[in-house]
Amino acid sequence: MLTHAIAGRFSTNRSAAVVLRNARAMQTGPSAWLLVVAGLVEPLFYLLSIGIGVGSLIDKDISYRGQDVSYAAFVAPAMLATSAMTAAFSTTTFAFFGKLKQSKVYEAVLVTPVRPREVAVAEVVWSALRGAVFCGLFLVAMVLLDTVSTGWALLAFPAAVLAVVAFAAIGLAASTLMRGWHDFDALTTAQMALFLFSGTFSPTEDYPPVAQILVEFTPLYHAVELIRRICVGDLAPQLLWHTGYLLAATALCLAFAARRIHTTVYD
């Protein structure tokens, strides 16, 4: 079993088959579409209520990376990053855990030539496909609300999809550690903490020094900074650091998730 699960060449065809299986399952489950709508609507509500609503009460622009931007334009990219996180987690946390440990879908899948790493990649790809829809629609809303220009929105789209991929891998890795549904309370709390303290509503420079250092280690901070810099037209070298962080998080969490899937199914 160990040789079957780990050795051998990675097959994109086998991963694609798992993605196709997820797509077909989604077509037969109306509740899945509710997750799609919720993943888009929740951050959009935050944008409208805080970015636009509270922003209208702020009579001066926010200073960000040497530029003056409106509060709505400052918050909107952070809401896009949050939407990417929500979209990714909706697929790779509760839904994946149910298939792995409750309905035992992947016990049946891994009897076939499909390997755990191909399952892990497939789940992230499936999450990225769904998340790309979220991000695209959210960017359209940002353009319509005049918080970003069309050109910068087009450049921000791949950055948002990268954020989806990174959070999908993180969610996948975290889900393999869950012992039961009650453990997801900790994950939900962590998600809320990331949302509130990742430079979402105010520049991280406003945080106390120790808090600022801690925040800058979190994945949502890097997603927010990457997308926000692009949206305001700041193509600084720091974009490479944020991109590298998200790519490294994706690779590490994917490898960990594949190992944990193997352990869960075979051990």
Residue, then its C-alpha position, 0 to 999 in steps of 0.5 A: m500500500l505504501t508503494h502504491a500511495i507514494a511511489g510512482r509518477f504523478s498523473t494529471n489525468r488521475s487528478a483530473a478524474v477526481v476534479l470531474r467527480n467533484a464537479r458531478a457531485m456538486q451538480t446533484g447537491p443543491s446545498a453546494w450552490l448555497l456555499v457558492v452564494a454565501g462565499l461571495v455575498e458575505p465579503l461583499f456585504y462587508l465591503l458595502s457596509i464597512g468599505i462604502g458605509v463607514g468609508s463615507l464617514i471618513d473625510k480624508d483618504i488613507s495613506y497607503r505605501g506612499q499613496d492616498v486612497s479612499y477608504a473603500a479602495f483600501v478595504a475592497p482588496a482586503m475583502l477580495a482576499t477574504s473572499a478568496m479565503t472563504a471560497a477555499f475553506s468552503t471546499t477544503t474544510f467541511a466538505f473535504f472532511g466529510k468525504l475523507k472521514q465521514s462518507k469515506v469517499y476517498e477510501a473508495v477512490l484510493v482503491t483505484p490507481v489514484r494516489p493521495r497526492e493526486v487527491a490533494v492536488a485535485e481538491v486544490v484545483w477544484s477549489a481554485l476553479r470555484g474560487a476563480v468564479f468568486c474572485g472574478l465576480f467580486l472584482v466586477a463588483m469592485v469595478l462597478l463600485d469604482t474601487v479599482s480600475t478595470g486594468w488593475a482588476l485584470l492584473a489582480f485576478p491571478a493574484a486572487v486565484l493564487a490566494v485561493v490556491a494557498f488557502a485551499a492547501i492550508g484548509l486541506a492540511a488543517s482538515t486532515l488533522m481534525r478528529g471530528w466536527h467539533d474541532f472545526d470551532a478552532l478553525t473558524t476562530a482562526q479564520m475570524a482572527l485572520f479576517l480581523f487582524s490582517g491589515t484588513f480595515s487599517p494599515t498594519e503600521d497602526y498596530p503595536p510593534v509585536a502585533q505587527i510582527l505576528v500579523e506579517f507571518t499570517p497568510l491572509y496578510h500576504a494575500v491582502e498585501l499582494i492584492r491591495r498593492i496591485c489594485v492601487g498600482d504599486l508594483a513594488p518588488q515586495l510583490l515577489w515576497h508575498t507571492g513567494y510566501l503564498l507559493a511556499a505555503t501551498a507547496l508545504c501544505l499540499a505535501f503535508a495533506a497528501r501524507r495525512i490522507h495516506t495516514t488516514v486511509y491506510d493506517 
